[in-house]
């Protein structure tokens, strides 16, 4: 049986980096490392380099992670009054509306919990990417190169996984309750990551890298570190920094030590990203040697750990499609099993009665085990049939949404819109005032697209010290007949 191979692919401004590792005696061993430089960062060039770097390699989709650069994400640390993950996600939906420069439907976000307070509050780190410009673009590039990634992960978390792997291995071990600032120096960029208790508290990407180490621009890098420390303490993101680690393959990075210790007042250590990393015998590192200064900490960091805490910024539709394919495969297997059973029954008419009875009992058990899944599928098929019937009546969804947003006052925000099994269109949302809800209802009544408009409830609530009106309206959609 072939061993599982874990793969990470990092796409940066300067190149595409591929790393692979396998598990040997319960330890991760790096078995492949390749880097292809990029010149123009065009879609065509990226697709070509991806195909080139992955050709003839054993890449298992369920163990493939694509690393999204920190500079392409928005990262926010938020404090919320709940420990329940579904509640946290609902709160974030409301909280992020005014925190990001995009509409919520135009982004993909995920979060990890960095601290749970006894008071019932929780601090989470939220990573946000633009759906079309980042997540869907990277997914399209991967598909064109014949890849099916399982996860899109944040580069800063890969650096933290590298640091967690090094606990107890490096000369000055990192304590779990010690806040560490990690500088990962790449060719053109440097990631500044704050870590505490094995969690990423915050990170920044600055436009200074290995190419600036031997120039006056090195002062710009240290200045950005100083600004990051000030903002970290000003926004109270976590405990005070007690140590700093610089990751670089270049000896010139040691020149930063004096200035960094001066601005941080903490000890500074320098390490190569390959320190203490187990590598397969005869594994080629020529690609790294030919491109001095290239960073590999983020890419290999995910391979050195299980990555269970990693954010996943891949579109949810990918998971839905994979889940649907798995269920289809299960049904195909069940159908083949039934066909095989029927064939065996015809091929061996002389089998003893007890053997037949035992076989039939096993089929009954499998049928009973599959019954809940069949019921769920039947309900979904009924819902699909209902939706198809509505679609056959030529109700245009885009017209419906456009009409809603035309009729809604500015103070109205929608929480959910859906069509129930009775054909009612349910509108659930929040409003700044009760008058806004009343005006919205009157606009719906006057619209030619809605009928039987009914206000189910309009309740005042407080969310984040702000009073809003939680409302739900039911209506029917006027069907356009030929």
PAZA-477150 format. One record per residue (C-alpha): residue in three letters; x, z, y. Coordinates in steps of 0.5 Angstrom, whole numbers, plus 500, padded with zeros to 3 digits. Layout:
BEGIN
+------+-----+-----+-----+
! type !   u !   w !   v !
+------+-----+-----+-----+
!  Ala !   X !   Z !   Y !
...
+------+-----+-----+-----+
***
This chain:
BEGIN
+------+-----+-----+-----+
! type !   u !   w !   v !
+------+-----+-----+-----+
!  Unk ! 500 ! 500 ! 500 !
!  Unk ! 503 ! 498 ! 507 !
!  Unk ! 504 ! 503 ! 512 !
!  Unk ! 501 ! 504 ! 518 !
!  Unk ! 504 ! 501 ! 524 !
!  Unk ! 503 ! 503 ! 531 !
!  Unk ! 504 ! 499 ! 537 !
!  Unk ! 504 ! 499 ! 544 !
!  Unk ! 504 ! 494 ! 549 !
!  Unk ! 506 ! 495 ! 557 !
!  Unk ! 505 ! 489 ! 562 !
!  Unk ! 508 ! 491 ! 568 !
!  Unk ! 510 ! 486 ! 574 !
!  Unk ! 517 ! 485 ! 571 !
!  Unk ! 516 ! 484 ! 564 !
!  Unk ! 512 ! 485 ! 558 !
!  Unk ! 514 ! 491 ! 553 !
!  Unk ! 512 ! 492 ! 546 !
!  Unk ! 514 ! 498 ! 542 !
!  Unk ! 512 ! 499 ! 534 !
!  Unk ! 513 ! 506 ! 530 !
!  Unk ! 511 ! 508 ! 523 !
!  Unk ! 510 ! 514 ! 520 !
!  Unk ! 516 ! 516 ! 515 !
!  Unk ! 516 ! 523 ! 512 !
!  Unk ! 511 ! 526 ! 517 !
!  Unk ! 515 ! 523 ! 523 !
!  Unk ! 514 ! 517 ! 528 !
!  Unk ! 520 ! 513 ! 527 !
!  Unk ! 521 ! 507 ! 532 !
!  Unk ! 522 ! 500 ! 528 !
!  Unk ! 521 ! 495 ! 534 !
!  Unk ! 523 ! 494 ! 541 !
!  Unk ! 522 ! 488 ! 545 !
!  Unk ! 522 ! 486 ! 552 !
!  Unk ! 520 ! 479 ! 555 !
!  Unk ! 521 ! 478 ! 563 !
!  Unk ! 516 ! 476 ! 567 !
!  Unk ! 517 ! 471 ! 574 !
!  Unk ! 511 ! 470 ! 577 !
!  Unk ! 506 ! 475 ! 574 !
!  Unk ! 501 ! 469 ! 573 !
!  Unk ! 495 ! 469 ! 567 !
!  Unk ! 498 ! 463 ! 564 !
!  Unk ! 505 ! 466 ! 564 !
!  Unk ! 503 ! 473 ! 561 !
!  Unk ! 499 ! 470 ! 556 !
!  Unk ! 505 ! 466 ! 554 !
!  Unk ! 509 ! 472 ! 553 !
!  Unk ! 504 ! 476 ! 550 !
!  Unk ! 504 ! 470 ! 544 !
!  Unk ! 511 ! 470 ! 544 !
!  Unk ! 513 ! 477 ! 543 !
!  Unk ! 507 ! 479 ! 538 !
!  Unk ! 508 ! 473 ! 534 !
!  Unk ! 510 ! 474 ! 527 !
!  Unk ! 509 ! 482 ! 528 !
!  Unk ! 504 ! 486 ! 524 !
!  Unk ! 500 ! 489 ! 529 !
!  Unk ! 494 ! 493 ! 527 !
!  Unk ! 488 ! 492 ! 532 !
!  Unk ! 486 ! 500 ! 530 !
!  Unk ! 493 ! 502 ! 532 !
!  Unk ! 494 ! 498 ! 538 !
!  Unk ! 494 ! 501 ! 545 !
!  Unk ! 495 ! 497 ! 552 !
!  Unk ! 499 ! 501 ! 557 !
!  Unk ! 495 ! 500 ! 564 !
!  Unk ! 500 ! 501 ! 570 !
!  Unk ! 499 ! 507 ! 574 !
!  Unk ! 499 ! 503 ! 580 !
!  Unk ! 493 ! 499 ! 578 !
!  Unk ! 489 ! 505 ! 577 !
!  Unk ! 485 ! 511 ! 582 !
!  Unk ! 487 ! 518 ! 579 !
!  Unk ! 483 ! 524 ! 582 !
!  Unk ! 483 ! 531 ! 580 !
!  Unk ! 476 ! 534 ! 581 !
!  Unk ! 473 ! 541 ! 580 !
!  Unk ! 466 ! 541 ! 577 !
!  Unk ! 461 ! 547 ! 575 !
!  Unk ! 461 ! 545 ! 567 !
!  Unk ! 464 ! 546 ! 561 !
!  Unk ! 460 ! 541 ! 557 !
!  Unk ! 462 ! 534 ! 557 !
!  Unk ! 456 ! 530 ! 557 !
!  Unk ! 454 ! 534 ! 564 !
!  Unk ! 461 ! 533 ! 566 !
!  Unk ! 460 ! 525 ! 566 !
!  Unk ! 453 ! 526 ! 569 !
!  Unk ! 456 ! 530 ! 575 !
!  Unk ! 462 ! 525 ! 575 !
!  Unk ! 457 ! 519 ! 576 !
!  Unk ! 454 ! 522 ! 582 !
!  Unk ! 461 ! 525 ! 585 !
!  Unk ! 465 ! 518 ! 584 !
!  Unk ! 460 ! 514 ! 588 !
!  Unk ! 463 ! 517 ! 595 !
!  Unk ! 470 ! 518 ! 592 !
!  Unk ! 472 ! 511 ! 590 !
!  Unk ! 472 ! 504 ! 594 !
!  Unk ! 468 ! 500 ! 589 !
!  Unk ! 461 ! 501 ! 587 !
!  Unk ! 460 ! 505 ! 580 !
!  Unk ! 458 ! 499 ! 576 !
!  Unk ! 464 ! 495 ! 578 !
!  Unk ! 469 ! 500 ! 575 !
!  Unk ! 471 ! 503 ! 568 !
!  Unk ! 473 ! 511 ! 568 !
!  Unk ! 475 ! 516 ! 563 !
!  Unk ! 477 ! 523 ! 564 !
!  Unk ! 481 ! 529 ! 561 !
!  Unk ! 480 ! 536 ! 562 !
!  Unk ! 486 ! 539 ! 565 !
!  Unk ! 484 ! 547 ! 565 !
!  Unk ! 477 ! 551 ! 564 !
!  Unk ! 476 ! 557 ! 568 !
!  Unk ! 473 ! 563 ! 566 !
!  Unk ! 468 ! 562 ! 572 !
!  Unk ! 465 ! 556 ! 568 !
!  Unk ! 468 ! 551 ! 572 !
!  Unk ! 473 ! 546 ! 570 !
!  Unk ! 478 ! 541 ! 573 !
!  Unk ! 478 ! 534 ! 570 !
!  Unk ! 483 ! 528 ! 571 !
!  Unk ! 479 ! 522 ! 572 !
!  Unk ! 482 ! 515 ! 572 !
!  Unk ! 479 ! 509 ! 575 !
!  Unk ! 480 ! 502 ! 574 !
!  Unk ! 476 ! 496 ! 577 !
!  Unk ! 472 ! 493 ! 571 !
!  Unk ! 474 ! 485 ! 573 !
!  Unk ! 480 ! 486 ! 576 !
!  Unk ! 484 ! 490 ! 571 !
!  Unk ! 480 ! 492 ! 565 !
!  Unk ! 476 ! 485 ! 563 !
!  Unk ! 482 ! 481 ! 566 !
!  Unk ! 487 ! 485 ! 561 !
!  Unk ! 482 ! 484 ! 555 !
!  Unk ! 481 ! 477 ! 557 !
!  Unk ! 489 ! 476 ! 557 !
!  Unk ! 489 ! 480 ! 550 !
!  Unk ! 484 ! 476 ! 547 !
!  Unk ! 487 ! 469 ! 549 !
!  Unk ! 494 ! 472 ! 546 !
!  Unk ! 490 ! 473 ! 539 !
!  Unk ! 490 ! 481 ! 540 !
!  Unk ! 484 ! 486 ! 539 !
!  Unk ! 487 ! 492 ! 542 !
!  Unk ! 483 ! 499 ! 541 !
!  Unk ! 485 ! 502 ! 547 !
!  Unk ! 487 ! 501 ! 554 !
!  Unk ! 491 ! 507 ! 556 !
!  Unk ! 494 ! 510 ! 563 !
!  Unk ! 502 ! 509 ! 563 !
!  Unk ! 503 ! 516 ! 566 !
!  Unk ! 500 ! 519 ! 560 !
!  Unk ! 505 ! 516 ! 556 !
!  Unk ! 510 ! 519 ! 560 !
!  Unk ! 507 ! 526 ! 559 !
!  Unk ! 507 ! 525 ! 551 !
!  Unk ! 514 ! 523 ! 551 !
!  Unk ! 515 ! 530 ! 555 !
!  Unk ! 511 ! 534 ! 550 !
!  Unk ! 515 ! 530 ! 544 !
!  Unk ! 521 ! 533 ! 547 !
!  Unk ! 519 ! 540 ! 547 !
!  Unk ! 524 ! 544 ! 543 !
!  Unk ! 529 ! 538 ! 542 !
!  Unk ! 532 ! 537 ! 549 !
!  Unk ! 538 ! 542 ! 551 !
!  Unk ! 533 ! 546 ! 556 !
!  Unk ! 527 ! 546 ! 552 !
!  Unk ! 520 ! 546 ! 557 !
!  Unk ! 516 ! 552 ! 556 !
!  Unk ! 508 ! 550 ! 556 !
!  Unk ! 507 ! 554 ! 562 !
!  Unk ! 512 ! 551 ! 566 !
!  Unk ! 510 ! 546 ! 571 !
!  Unk ! 515 ! 540 ! 570 !
!  Unk ! 515 ! 534 ! 575 !
!  Unk ! 517 ! 528 ! 571 !
!  Unk ! 520 ! 522 ! 575 !
!  Unk ! 520 ! 515 ! 571 !
!  Unk ! 524 ! 510 ! 574 !
!  Unk ! 523 ! 503 ! 572 !
!  Unk ! 526 ! 497 ! 575 !
!  Unk ! 521 ! 496 ! 581 !
!  Unk ! 517 ! 502 ! 581 !
!  Unk ! 517 ! 510 ! 580 !
!  Unk ! 512 ! 514 ! 577 !
!  Unk ! 512 ! 521 ! 579 !
!  Unk ! 508 ! 526 ! 574 !
!  Unk ! 506 ! 533 ! 575 !
!  Unk ! 505 ! 536 ! 568 !
!  Unk ! 503 ! 543 ! 566 !
!  Unk ! 501 ! 546 ! 559 !
!  Unk ! 502 ! 539 ! 556 !
!  Unk ! 497 ! 536 ! 561 !
!  Unk ! 498 ! 531 ! 566 !
!  Unk ! 495 ! 534 ! 573 !
!  Unk ! 497 ! 528 ! 577 !
!  Unk ! 501 ! 522 ! 578 !
!  Unk ! 503 ! 517 ! 583 !
!  Unk ! 507 ! 510 ! 583 !
!  Unk ! 512 ! 509 ! 589 !
!  Unk ! 515 ! 502 ! 590 !
!  Unk ! 522 ! 504 ! 589 !
!  Unk ! 526 ! 503 ! 583 !
!  Unk ! 532 ! 502 ! 579 !
!  Unk ! 534 ! 497 ! 584 !
!  Unk ! 534 ! 501 ! 589 !
!  Unk ! 539 ! 507 ! 586 !
!  Unk ! 545 ! 504 ! 589 !
!  Unk ! 542 ! 502 ! 596 !
!  Unk ! 540 ! 506 ! 602 !
!  Unk ! 533 ! 505 ! 599 !
!  Unk ! 534 ! 511 ! 595 !
!  Unk ! 533 ! 516 ! 601 !
!  Unk ! 526 ! 513 ! 601 !
!  Unk ! 525 ! 515 ! 593 !
!  Unk ! 527 ! 522 ! 595 !
!  Unk ! 522 ! 522 ! 601 !
!  Unk ! 517 ! 520 ! 597 !
!  Unk ! 518 ! 525 ! 592 !
!  Unk ! 518 ! 530 ! 597 !
!  Unk ! 511 ! 528 ! 600 !
!  Unk ! 508 ! 528 ! 593 !
!  Unk ! 511 ! 535 ! 592 !
!  Unk ! 507 ! 537 ! 599 !
!  Unk ! 501 ! 534 ! 597 !
!  Unk ! 501 ! 537 ! 590 !
!  Unk ! 501 ! 544 ! 593 !
!  Unk ! 497 ! 542 ! 599 !
!  Unk ! 491 ! 540 ! 595 !
!  Unk ! 492 ! 546 ! 590 !
!  Unk ! 493 ! 541 ! 584 !
!  Unk ! 496 ! 546 ! 579 !
!  Unk ! 502 ! 552 ! 579 !
!  Unk ! 508 ! 551 ! 583 !
!  Unk ! 513 ! 546 ! 580 !
!  Unk ! 519 ! 550 ! 576 !
!  Unk ! 523 ! 544 ! 574 !
!  Unk ! 524 ! 537 ! 575 !
!  Unk ! 526 ! 531 ! 570 !
!  Unk ! 529 ! 524 ! 571 !
!  Unk ! 528 ! 519 ! 566 !
!  Unk ! 533 ! 513 ! 567 !
!  Unk ! 537 ! 509 ! 563 !
!  Unk ! 542 ! 508 ! 569 !
!  Unk ! 548 ! 513 ! 570 !
!  Unk ! 547 ! 511 ! 578 !
!  Unk ! 540 ! 516 ! 577 !
!  Unk ! 545 ! 522 ! 577 !
!  Unk ! 546 ! 521 ! 584 !
!  Unk ! 539 ! 523 ! 586 !
!  Unk ! 541 ! 530 ! 583 !
!  Unk ! 543 ! 534 ! 590 !
!  Unk ! 538 ! 531 ! 594 !
!  Unk ! 532 ! 532 ! 589 !
!  Unk ! 534 ! 540 ! 588 !
!  Unk ! 535 ! 540 ! 595 !
!  Unk ! 528 ! 538 ! 597 !
!  Unk ! 525 ! 542 ! 591 !
!  Unk ! 529 ! 548 ! 590 !
!  Unk ! 528 ! 547 ! 582 !
!  Unk ! 533 ! 545 ! 577 !
!  Unk ! 534 ! 537 ! 576 !
!  Unk ! 535 ! 534 ! 569 !
!  Unk ! 537 ! 527 ! 567 !
!  Unk ! 535 ! 524 ! 560 !
!  Unk ! 535 ! 517 ! 557 !
!  Unk ! 528 ! 515 ! 555 !
!  Unk ! 531 ! 514 ! 548 !
!  Unk ! 534 ! 521 ! 547 !
!  Unk ! 532 ! 525 ! 541 !
!  Unk ! 527 ! 519 ! 539 !
!  Unk ! 528 ! 517 ! 531 !
!  Unk ! 530 ! 509 ! 531 !
!  Unk ! 529 ! 505 ! 524 !
!  Unk ! 536 ! 503 ! 522 !
!  Unk ! 539 ! 496 ! 524 !
!  Unk ! 533 ! 496 ! 530 !
!  Unk ! 535 ! 491 ! 535 !
!  Unk ! 536 ! 494 ! 542 !
!  Unk ! 539 ! 488 ! 545 !
!  Unk ! 533 ! 486 ! 550 !
!  Unk ! 534 ! 493 ! 553 !
!  Unk ! 541 ! 492 ! 554 !
!  Unk ! 540 ! 485 ! 557 !
!  Unk ! 535 ! 488 ! 562 !
!  Unk ! 538 ! 495 ! 565 !
!  Unk ! 534 ! 500 ! 568 !
!  Unk ! 527 ! 498 ! 565 !
!  Unk ! 523 ! 504 ! 563 !
!  Unk ! 520 ! 505 ! 556 !
!  Unk ! 518 ! 512 ! 556 !
!  Unk ! 511 ! 510 ! 557 !
!  Unk ! 510 ! 505 ! 552 !
!  Unk ! 514 ! 509 ! 546 !
!  Unk ! 511 ! 516 ! 549 !
!  Unk ! 504 ! 514 ! 546 !
!  Unk ! 507 ! 512 ! 539 !
!  Unk ! 511 ! 519 ! 539 !
!  Unk ! 504 ! 523 ! 539 !
!  Unk ! 497 ! 522 ! 536 !
!  Unk ! 495 ! 520 ! 543 !
!  Unk ! 488 ! 524 ! 542 !
!  Unk ! 488 ! 526 ! 549 !
!  Unk ! 489 ! 519 ! 552 !
!  Unk ! 484 ! 516 ! 557 !
!  Unk ! 481 ! 510 ! 554 !
!  Unk ! 480 ! 505 ! 560 !
!  Unk ! 477 ! 499 ! 555 !
!  Unk ! 470 ! 496 ! 557 !
!  Unk ! 465 ! 500 ! 553 !
!  Unk ! 462 ! 493 ! 550 !
!  Unk ! 468 ! 493 ! 546 !
!  Unk ! 467 ! 499 ! 542 !
!  Unk ! 459 ! 497 ! 541 !
!  Unk ! 461 ! 490 ! 538 !
!  Unk ! 466 ! 493 ! 533 !
!  Unk ! 461 ! 499 ! 531 !
!  Unk ! 456 ! 493 ! 530 !
!  Unk ! 461 ! 489 ! 526 !
!  Unk ! 462 ! 495 ! 522 !
!  Unk ! 455 ! 496 ! 520 !
!  Unk ! 454 ! 489 ! 519 !
!  Unk ! 460 ! 489 ! 514 !
!  Unk ! 457 ! 496 ! 511 !
!  Unk ! 450 ! 492 ! 510 !
!  Unk ! 454 ! 486 ! 507 !
!  Unk ! 457 ! 490 ! 502 !
!  Unk ! 451 ! 494 ! 500 !
!  Unk ! 448 ! 487 ! 499 !
!  Unk ! 453 ! 485 ! 494 !
!  Unk ! 453 ! 491 ! 491 !
!  Unk ! 446 ! 490 ! 489 !
!  Unk ! 447 ! 483 ! 487 !
!  Unk ! 452 ! 485 ! 483 !
!  Unk ! 448 ! 490 ! 480 !
!  Unk ! 443 ! 485 ! 478 !
!  Unk ! 448 ! 480 ! 475 !
!  Unk ! 450 ! 486 ! 471 !
!  Unk ! 443 ! 487 ! 468 !
!  Unk ! 442 ! 480 ! 466 !
!  Unk ! 449 ! 479 ! 463 !
!  Unk ! 448 ! 485 ! 459 !
!  Unk ! 441 ! 486 ! 456 !
!  Unk ! 443 ! 490 ! 450 !
!  Unk ! 446 ! 496 ! 454 !
!  Unk ! 443 ! 502 ! 452 !
!  Unk ! 437 ! 505 ! 455 !
!  Unk ! 441 ! 512 ! 458 !
!  Unk ! 446 ! 507 ! 461 !
!  Unk ! 441 ! 503 ! 465 !
!  Unk ! 437 ! 509 ! 467 !
!  Unk ! 444 ! 512 ! 470 !
!  Unk ! 446 ! 506 ! 473 !
!  Unk ! 439 ! 505 ! 476 !
!  Unk ! 439 ! 513 ! 479 !
!  Unk ! 446 ! 511 ! 482 !
!  Unk ! 442 ! 505 ! 486 !
!  Unk ! 437 ! 510 ! 488 !
!  Unk ! 442 ! 515 ! 491 !
!  Unk ! 445 ! 510 ! 495 !
!  Unk ! 439 ! 507 ! 497 !
!  Unk ! 436 ! 514 ! 499 !
!  Unk ! 443 ! 515 ! 503 !
!  Unk ! 442 ! 508 ! 506 !
!  Unk ! 435 ! 510 ! 508 !
!  Unk ! 437 ! 514 ! 515 !
!  Unk ! 441 ! 508 ! 517 !
!  Unk ! 436 ! 503 ! 515 !
!  Unk ! 431 ! 507 ! 519 !
!  Unk ! 435 ! 507 ! 525 !
!  Unk ! 436 ! 499 ! 525 !
!  Unk ! 429 ! 498 ! 524 !
!  Unk ! 428 ! 502 ! 530 !
!  Unk ! 433 ! 498 ! 534 !
!  Unk ! 430 ! 491 ! 531 !
!  Unk ! 423 ! 494 ! 534 !
!  Unk ! 426 ! 495 ! 541 !
!  Unk ! 430 ! 488 ! 541 !
!  Unk ! 423 ! 485 ! 538 !
!  Unk ! 420 ! 488 ! 544 !
!  Unk ! 425 ! 486 ! 549 !
!  Unk ! 425 ! 479 ! 546 !
!  Unk ! 417 ! 479 ! 547 !
!  Unk ! 418 ! 481 ! 554 !
!  Unk ! 424 ! 476 ! 555 !
!  Unk ! 419 ! 470 ! 553 !
!  Unk ! 414 ! 472 ! 558 !
!  Unk ! 420 ! 470 ! 563 !
!  Unk ! 421 ! 476 ! 567 !
!  Unk ! 428 ! 475 ! 570 !
!  Unk ! 432 ! 481 ! 570 !
!  Unk ! 436 ! 479 ! 576 !
!  Unk ! 430 ! 478 ! 580 !
!  Unk ! 427 ! 485 ! 578 !
!  Unk ! 434 ! 488 ! 580 !
!  Unk ! 434 ! 484 ! 587 !
!  Unk ! 427 ! 486 ! 588 !
!  Unk ! 428 ! 494 ! 587 !
!  Unk ! 434 ! 494 ! 592 !
!  Unk ! 430 ! 490 ! 597 !
!  Unk ! 425 ! 495 ! 597 !
!  Unk ! 429 ! 501 ! 596 !
!  Unk ! 430 ! 505 ! 603 !
!  Unk ! 438 ! 506 ! 604 !
!  Unk ! 437 ! 514 ! 602 !
!  Unk ! 435 ! 512 ! 595 !
!  Unk ! 440 ! 512 ! 589 !
!  Unk ! 438 ! 510 ! 582 !
!  Unk ! 440 ! 514 ! 576 !
!  Unk ! 437 ! 510 ! 570 !
!  Unk ! 432 ! 504 ! 570 !
!  Unk ! 429 ! 502 ! 563 !
!  Unk ! 423 ! 499 ! 559 !
!  Unk ! 420 ! 503 ! 554 !
!  Unk ! 416 ! 501 ! 548 !
!  Unk ! 409 ! 501 ! 551 !
!  Unk ! 412 ! 496 ! 556 !
!  Unk ! 412 ! 501 ! 562 !
!  Unk ! 418 ! 500 ! 567 !
!  Unk ! 421 ! 507 ! 568 !
!  Unk ! 425 ! 508 ! 575 !
!  Unk ! 429 ! 515 ! 575 !
!  Unk ! 433 ! 516 ! 581 !
!  Unk ! 435 ! 521 ! 587 !
!  Unk ! 433 ! 521 ! 594 !
!  Unk ! 435 ! 524 ! 601 !
!  Unk ! 428 ! 526 ! 603 !
!  Unk ! 421 ! 526 ! 600 !
!  Unk ! 419 ! 521 ! 605 !
!  Unk ! 424 ! 516 ! 602 !
!  Unk ! 421 ! 517 ! 595 !
!  Unk ! 414 ! 516 ! 599 !
!  Unk ! 416 ! 509 ! 602 !
!  Unk ! 419 ! 507 ! 596 !
!  Unk ! 413 ! 508 ! 592 !
!  Unk ! 409 ! 504 ! 598 !
!  Unk ! 414 ! 498 ! 598 !
!  Unk ! 413 ! 498 ! 590 !
!  Unk ! 405 ! 498 ! 591 !
!  Unk ! 406 ! 492 ! 596 !
!  Unk ! 410 ! 488 ! 592 !
!  Unk ! 408 ! 482 ! 588 !
!  Unk ! 413 ! 484 ! 582 !
!  Unk ! 410 ! 491 ! 580 !
!  Unk ! 403 ! 493 ! 579 !
!  Unk ! 400 ! 500 ! 576 !
!  Unk ! 405 ! 504 ! 580 !
!  Unk ! 405 ! 511 ! 579 !
!  Unk ! 410 ! 517 ! 582 !
!  Unk ! 411 ! 521 ! 575 !
!  Unk ! 415 ! 527 ! 579 !
!  Unk ! 419 ! 528 ! 586 !
!  Unk ! 423 ! 535 ! 585 !
!  Unk ! 427 ! 538 ! 590 !
!  Unk ! 434 ! 540 ! 587 !
!  Unk ! 441 ! 542 ! 589 !
!  Unk ! 447 ! 538 ! 587 !
!  Unk ! 454 ! 540 ! 590 !
!  Unk ! 451 ! 544 ! 595 !
!  Unk ! 446 ! 538 ! 598 !
!  Unk ! 439 ! 538 ! 597 !
!  Unk ! 436 ! 531 ! 594 !
!  Unk ! 429 ! 529 ! 591 !
!  Unk ! 429 ! 528 ! 584 !
!  Unk ! 424 ! 523 ! 582 !
!  Unk ! 421 ! 518 ! 577 !
!  Unk ! 416 ! 512 ! 578 !
!  Unk ! 413 ! 508 ! 572 !
!  Unk ! 410 ! 501 ! 573 !
!  Unk ! 408 ! 495 ! 570 !
!  Unk ! 412 ! 488 ! 571 !
!  Unk ! 407 ! 482 ! 573 !
!  Unk ! 409 ! 477 ! 568 !
!  Unk ! 410 ! 470 ! 571 !
!  Unk ! 406 ! 465 ! 567 !
!  Unk ! 407 ! 458 ! 566 !
+------+-----+-----+-----+
***
